[in-house]
């Protein structure tokens, strides 16, 4: 996405650009030396810069493209706007199940959906704006390409910025897949799909990870004919298999065409559109569409930084860091998608907090100490924290699993949202929670309770004592605690109770 030109060029996008990369902006005169020079103004960079400046540090923040990074501009914010609109469509279409009659042939105004997204994105963008960071937070904001010019110096726009510590937070971008004919045919990624103003009548999504799944379902509900291709036999292959199965059933109900075990071999173009060719079971197949969306893979933004000159090691997965997020140069740290396995906005946020402590106050805070949940925003959502069962087994840990099906939860029944569950893994013989998965329409809102329990070392048995309002779907979490506590009622304990109660009658 061009920093000075975000498509379409309407009032909302002009407001966005004025906030996050104003064309007429002049870089400030550099200070003699900075406590921190932060390269990259995505989530990790913004939180680092704002937090450090708030503590009194002299901070420079450099961004070559749009402040706010992927999350604001081409990720979390726009995608959730589109997903919310698609849920509204689904709710209307399913209203008959609740005794609500709606007219046939619901009209989906795709242009209005995307305009709403641009309006809300522009509104939110003020939080990440050049003006806020420079005028309100006291951060020296520099727009341009940054490169290390020495062990204590970064150059940007002809200026030289001296630092005591530097932080690399340049993030990652959508990967270019080496599929013959793909580049010639043209394709969309999360960085370009939100510039659409007209709905693609036929859409192929390659990759059934979180991005591919979220957008495949959303576009199908917004009336595109969607085919989702993946090279294994089910969607969301990294998630709990039971969870992925529920989402896959939802996709089938929504009318998403699933082509699993499909190895895409090439793309060709013709008068009727773009044809995605794939192999399966020894045969070749083809699907013709109007647009192709690539929903797989991220590549770290390490180019142009001159990392070799300052002894910062990096590879195809990004910058190499220690558990304290220090690079191989002791004066340079990194945070966010440029160096972390978990490429989530909230993970980058909390990594930035670690960097602030470790750079400014010689802290030893460790990334591995964080308990990081995540959520895939399909409908239903899949949220997870901690270990999956197979990971625990691989680590040599025996676990006991407690599952509460939403079909047995009163609120889920009355909501018509019974296809889901709360699944909690505890270390065998204890109530210590080591992992959990929730499948529910608002699983992302529910996973926080289990994340808190893990962070605060609150056992599953204790959650049975947490009173939840009735009826709520979150009661399912308490009910897994009840299930654990019932395991404490051994035959011996039950006999003792029976003896006592008979004696005291």
C-alpha positions in Angstrom: 0.0 0.0 0.0 1.5 3.3 -1.1 2.0 5.6 1.9 0.7 8.7 0.1 -2.0 6.9 -2.0 -4.5 4.6 -0.5 -7.3 3.4 -2.8 -10.0 4.3 -3.4 -9.1 8.0 -3.1 -12.2 9.1 -1.1 -12.6 11.4 1.8 -12.2 8.6 4.3 -8.9 7.4 2.9 -7.6 10.9 2.6 -8.3 11.4 6.3 -6.5 8.1 7.0 -3.4 9.2 5.1 -3.5 12.7 6.7 -3.4 10.9 10.0 -0.8 8.1 9.4 1.4 9.5 6.6 0.6 13.2 5.9 2.0 14.2 2.5 3.1 17.6 3.6 4.8 16.4 6.8 8.4 17.7 7.6 10.6 15.5 9.7 11.9 17.2 12.9 15.5 18.1 13.6 17.0 15.1 15.3 18.0 15.3 19.0 21.6 15.0 19.9 21.0 11.4 21.1 17.9 9.2 21.8 17.3 6.7 24.5 15.4 4.7 21.9 15.2 4.8 18.1 12.3 2.6 17.0 12.1 1.5 13.4 8.6 0.7 12.4 5.3 2.1 13.5 3.0 -0.9 13.7 1.7 -2.1 17.0 5.1 -3.1 18.5 6.7 0.1 17.4 3.9 2.3 18.5 3.5 0.8 21.9 7.3 0.9 22.5 7.5 4.5 21.5 4.5 5.7 23.4 5.4 3.7 26.5 9.0 4.8 26.6 8.2 8.5 26.0 5.6 8.3 28.7 8.3 7.2 31.1 10.4 10.2 30.2 12.7 8.7 27.5 13.7 10.7 24.4 12.3 8.6 21.6 12.4 8.7 17.8 9.9 6.7 15.7 10.6 5.9 12.1 7.9 4.7 9.6 8.4 4.4 5.8 4.7 3.6 5.0 1.6 4.0 7.1 1.7 4.4 10.9 -0.5 1.8 12.5 1.0 -0.9 10.4 -0.9 -3.9 9.2 -3.4 -4.0 12.1 -4.9 -0.6 11.4 -4.5 -0.4 7.7 -4.8 -3.9 6.2 -5.4 -6.3 9.0 -7.4 -6.4 12.2 -9.4 -3.2 11.8 -10.6 -3.5 8.2 -11.1 -7.3 8.4 -13.3 -7.1 11.5 -15.4 -4.4 9.9 -16.0 -6.7 6.9 -16.6 -9.7 9.1 -19.1 -7.8 11.2 -21.1 -6.8 8.1 -21.1 -10.4 6.9 -22.4 -11.6 10.3 -25.3 -9.1 9.9 -26.2 -10.6 6.6 -26.1 -14.1 8.1 -28.3 -13.1 11.0 -30.9 -11.7 8.6 -30.9 -14.8 6.5 -31.2 -17.0 9.5 -33.9 -14.9 11.2 -36.6 -17.3 10.1 -35.4 -19.8 12.7 -36.5 -17.3 15.4 -39.9 -16.7 13.9 -38.9 -13.5 12.1 -40.1 -13.3 8.5 -37.7 -11.4 6.2 -38.3 -10.7 2.5 -36.7 -13.0 0.0 -33.7 -11.8 -2.0 -31.8 -9.8 0.6 -29.8 -7.1 -1.1 -26.1 -6.9 0.0 -24.6 -3.5 -0.9 -20.9 -4.4 -1.0 -19.9 -0.9 -1.8 -21.6 0.4 1.3 -20.0 -2.3 3.4 -16.5 -1.3 2.2 -17.3 2.4 2.7 -18.3 1.7 6.3 -15.0 0.0 6.8 -13.1 2.9 5.4 -15.1 5.4 7.5 -14.4 3.5 10.7 -10.7 2.9 9.9 -10.2 6.6 9.3 -11.9 7.3 12.6 -9.7 4.9 14.5 -6.6 6.0 12.8 -6.3 9.1 14.9 -5.0 6.9 17.7 -2.0 6.0 15.6 -1.5 9.4 13.9 1.7 11.4 13.4 0.0 14.3 15.2 -0.8 12.3 18.3 2.6 10.8 18.7 4.5 14.0 18.0 2.4 16.7 19.6 0.7 14.8 22.4 3.1 12.1 23.3 6.4 13.9 22.6 7.8 11.4 20.2 10.0 12.6 17.3 8.3 11.0 14.3 10.4 10.5 11.1 8.8 9.4 7.8 11.1 7.6 5.4 13.3 4.6 4.9 15.6 3.8 7.8 19.0 2.1 7.7 21.6 1.5 10.3 24.7 3.6 9.6 26.7 2.3 12.6 26.4 0.7 16.0 24.8 3.8 17.4 23.3 5.5 14.4 20.3 5.2 12.1 19.8 7.3 8.9 16.5 8.4 7.6 15.6 11.1 5.0 19.1 12.5 5.1 19.2 12.9 8.9 21.4 10.9 11.3 19.8 9.7 14.5 22.1 8.6 17.4 20.8 6.1 19.9 21.7 4.3 23.1 19.3 1.5 22.2 17.4 0.7 19.0 14.3 -1.4 18.4 13.5 -3.1 15.1 9.7 -3.4 14.7 9.3 -3.4 10.9 6.8 -6.3 10.8 6.0 -8.7 8.0 4.2 -8.6 4.7 2.1 -11.1 2.6 4.4 -13.7 1.0 4.6 -14.0 -2.7 3.8 -17.6 -3.7 5.9 -19.1 -6.5 2.9 -20.4 -8.4 3.4 -20.2 -12.2 1.1 -17.6 -13.8 -0.1 -16.1 -10.6 1.7 -12.8 -10.8 0.7 -12.4 -14.5 -3.0 -13.1 -13.7 -3.0 -10.8 -10.7 -4.1 -11.5 -7.2 -5.2 -10.0 -3.9 -3.6 -10.2 -0.5 -4.8 -8.8 2.8 -2.8 -5.7 1.8 -5.0 -5.1 -1.3 -8.3 -6.8 -0.7 -9.7 -3.9 1.4 -9.3 -1.5 -1.5 -12.1 -3.3 -3.4 -15.2 -1.3 -4.1 -17.1 -3.9 -6.2 -17.8 -7.4 -5.0 -16.0 -10.1 -6.9 -18.6 -12.4 -8.3 -16.3 -15.5 -8.1 -13.5 -15.6 -5.6 -10.8 -18.3 -5.0 -9.0 -18.2 -1.7 -5.7 -20.1 -1.5 -4.8 -21.1 2.0 -7.2 -22.2 4.8 -5.3 -20.7 7.8 -6.9 -17.9 9.8 -6.7 -15.1 7.2 -8.0 -17.3 4.4 -10.8 -18.8 6.5 -12.0 -15.4 7.9 -12.2 -13.7 4.5 -13.6 -16.8 2.6 -16.6 -17.0 4.9 -17.0 -13.2 5.0 -17.0 -12.8 1.2 -19.4 -15.8 0.8 -21.9 -14.2 3.2 -21.5 -11.0 1.2 -22.7 -12.9 -1.9 -19.5 -13.9 -3.6 -19.2 -17.4 -4.9 -16.2 -18.6 -2.9 -13.9 -21.6 -3.3 -11.4 -22.3 -0.6 -8.3 -24.3 -1.6 -5.9 -26.0 0.9 -3.1 -28.5 0.5 -4.2 -30.7 3.5 -7.5 -32.4 4.2 -9.2 -29.8 6.4 -9.2 -26.1 7.2 -7.4 -24.5 10.1 -4.8 -27.3 10.3 -3.0 -25.8 13.3 -6.1 -25.7 15.5 -7.7 -28.3 17.6 -9.1 -30.9 15.1 -12.6 -30.9 16.8 -12.7 -27.1 16.5 -11.7 -27.1 12.9 -14.4 -29.6 12.1 -17.1 -27.4 13.6 -15.9 -24.4 11.5 -15.7 -26.6 8.4 -19.3 -27.6 8.9 -20.3 -23.9 9.2 -18.5 -23.2 5.9 -20.4 -25.9 4.2 -23.7 -24.5 5.5 -22.7 -21.0 4.3 -22.0 -22.4 0.8 -18.2 -22.1 0.7 -16.9 -24.6 -1.8 -14.1 -26.5 -0.1 -11.3 -28.0 -2.2 -9.0 -29.8 0.3 -5.9 -31.8 -0.5 -5.5 -29.5 -3.5 -2.0 -28.7 -4.6 -2.2 -25.5 -6.7 0.1 -25.9 -9.7 -0.5 -22.9 -11.9 -2.8 -20.1 -12.8 -3.9 -19.1 -16.3 -6.0 -16.2 -17.6 -8.7 -16.2 -20.3 -11.7 -14.3 -21.5 -13.9 -15.8 -18.7 -11.5 -15.0 -15.9 -8.6 -16.5 -14.0 -8.3 -20.3 -13.7 -6.7 -21.9 -10.7 -5.3 -25.3 -11.7 -4.7 -27.9 -8.9 -3.8 -31.5 -8.5 -5.6 -34.0 -6.3 -5.6 -37.8 -6.3 -3.4 -37.9 -9.4 -5.7 -35.7 -11.5 -5.7 -32.1 -12.5 -8.6 -29.8 -11.9 -9.4 -26.2 -12.6 -11.6 -23.5 -11.2 -12.3 -20.2 -13.0 -12.9 -17.1 -10.9 -12.8 -13.3 -11.2 -10.3 -12.7 -8.3 -7.8 -14.8 -6.4 -7.0 -14.0 -2.8 -3.8 -15.4 -1.2 -4.4 -16.2 2.4 -1.2 -17.9 3.4 2.3 -16.9 4.5 4.1 -13.9 5.9 7.6 -12.6 5.1 9.7 -10.5 7.5 10.6 -6.9 6.4 14.4 -7.1 6.9 15.4 -5.6 3.5 17.2 -2.2 3.4 18.0 -2.0 7.1 21.7 -2.7 6.6 21.5 -5.3 9.4 24.7 -7.0 8.4 26.7 -3.8 9.1 25.6 -3.8 12.7 25.9 -7.5 13.4 22.2 -8.3 13.6 21.5 -11.9 12.6 18.4 -12.7 10.6 17.0 -15.4 8.4 13.8 -16.3 6.5 11.8 -16.2 9.7 13.1 -12.7 10.6 15.5 -11.2 13.0 17.0 -13.6 15.6 16.3 -12.6 19.2 16.9 -13.9 22.7 14.1 -14.6 25.1 14.6 -11.0 26.3 14.1 -9.8 22.6 17.7 -8.7 22.3 19.3 -9.3 18.8 22.8 -10.4 18.3 23.8 -6.8 18.7 23.4 -6.1 22.4 22.2 -2.5 21.8 19.5 -3.5 19.3 16.2 -5.2 20.2 13.3 -6.4 18.1 9.6 -6.9 18.7 6.5 -8.0 16.8 6.1 -9.8 13.5 9.7 -9.2 12.5 11.0 -11.7 15.1 8.1 -13.5 16.8 6.4 -16.8 16.2 3.0 -15.5 17.3 2.1 -12.8 14.8 -0.8 -11.2 16.6 -1.4 -7.5 17.5 -1.8 -8.3 21.2 1.4 -10.4 21.2 3.3 -7.4 19.7 1.7 -5.1 22.2 3.0 -7.1 25.2 6.4 -7.8 23.6 6.8 -4.0 23.3 6.3 -3.7 27.0 9.1 -6.3 27.6 11.3 -4.2 25.3 10.6 -1.0 27.2 11.7 -2.6 30.5 14.7 -4.4 29.1 16.1 -1.5 27.1 15.5 1.4 29.5 15.9 -0.3 32.8 18.2 -3.2 32.1 15.4 -5.6 32.7 15.4 -9.3 32.2 11.7 -9.8 31.2 11.2 -12.8 29.0 8.9 -13.4 26.1 8.4 -17.0 27.1 6.8 -15.9 30.4 3.8 -14.4 28.5 0.6 -16.4 28.3 -0.7 -15.5 24.8 -4.2 -16.4 23.7 -5.4 -16.0 20.1 -8.6 -16.1 18.1 -9.7 -16.9 14.6 -12.7 -14.7 13.8 -14.7 -17.1 11.7 -18.4 -17.7 12.8 -18.2 -19.5 15.1 -14.9 -18.2 16.4 -12.0 -20.4 17.5 -10.0 -19.1 20.5 -7.1 -20.9 22.1 -4.5 -20.4 24.9 -1.6 -22.5 26.1 -0.9 -26.1 24.9 -2.9 -28.3 22.6 -3.3 -31.8 23.8 -0.8 -33.1 21.2 1.7 -30.5 22.2 1.4 -31.6 25.9 1.9 -35.2 24.9 5.0 -34.3 22.8 6.4 -32.4 25.8 6.0 -35.6 27.9 3.1 -34.1 30.0 0.1 -36.3 30.7 -3.2 -34.2 30.7 -6.8 -34.7 31.5 -9.3 -32.9 29.3 -12.6 -31.5 30.4 -15.1 -30.5 27.7 -18.5 -28.8 27.9 -20.5 -28.9 24.7 -22.5 -25.7 24.0 -25.4 -28.0 23.1 -25.7 -28.6 26.9 -25.5 -24.9 27.8 -28.8 -23.1 28.2 -27.8 -19.8 26.7 -26.3 -21.4 23.6 -29.4 -23.3 23.1 -31.7 -20.3 23.2 -29.2 -18.3 21.0 -29.4 -21.1 18.4 -25.6 -21.4 18.7 -25.1 -24.9 20.0 -22.3 -26.0 17.7 -19.3 -25.3 19.8 -17.6 -26.2 23.1 -15.2 -25.2 25.9 -12.3 -27.7 26.2 -9.8 -27.3 29.0 -6.6 -29.4 29.5 -5.1 -29.8 33.0 -2.0 -31.5 34.1 -3.0 -35.0 35.1 -3.6 -35.4 38.8 -3.9 -31.6 39.3 -6.2 -28.8 38.4 -3.4 -26.7 36.8 -4.7 -25.4 33.4 -2.1 -25.9 30.7 -4.3 -25.1 27.7 -7.8 -24.5 26.5 -9.8 -24.1 23.3 -13.2 -22.4 22.9 -15.5 -22.6 19.9 -18.4 -20.2 20.1 -19.7 -17.2 18.3 -17.8 -14.9 20.7 -15.0 -17.2 21.8 -12.5 -14.4 21.6 -14.4 -12.6 24.4 -14.6 -15.8 26.5 -11.0 -17.0 26.3 -9.8 -14.2 28.6 -11.1 -15.9 31.7 -9.0 -19.0 31.1 -6.0 -16.8 30.1 -6.4 -15.0 33.4 -6.6 -18.3 35.3 -3.4 -19.5 33.7 -1.6 -16.2 34.2 -2.6 -16.0 37.9 -2.1 -19.7 38.4 -5.8 -20.3 39.4 -6.8 -23.9 39.0 -9.8 -25.2 37.1 -11.4 -26.3 40.4 -11.4 -22.7 41.6 -13.2 -21.6 38.5 -16.2 -23.7 39.6 -16.5 -21.1 42.4 -16.7 -18.1 40.1 -20.4 -17.1 39.8 -21.4 -16.3 36.3 -24.6 -14.5 35.3 -27.3 -16.9 34.2 -27.8 -17.5 31.3 -24.5 -16.9 29.5 -22.4 -19.0 27.3 -19.4 -18.3 29.5 -21.1 -20.6 32.1 -19.6 -23.4 30.1 -16.2 -22.4 31.6 -17.5 -22.7 35.1 -19.1 -26.0 34.2 -15.8 -27.5 33.2 -14.6 -26.5 36.7 -17.6 -28.4 38.1 -16.7 -31.4 36.0 -13.2 -31.4 37.5 -14.5 -31.1 41.0 -16.7 -34.1 40.5 -13.6 -36.2 39.9 -12.6 -35.4 43.5 -15.7 -37.3 44.7 -14.0 -40.7 44.7 -15.9 -43.8 45.9 -14.1 -43.6 49.2 -15.0 -40.0 49.8 -18.6 -40.7 48.7 -18.8 -43.6 51.3 -17.4 -41.3 54.0 -19.9 -38.6 53.1 -22.7 -41.1 53.2 -21.6 -42.4 56.6 -21.5 -38.9 58.0 -24.8 -37.8 56.6 -26.5 -41.0 57.8 -25.0 -40.6 61.3 -26.1 -36.9 61.5 -29.7 -37.4 60.2 
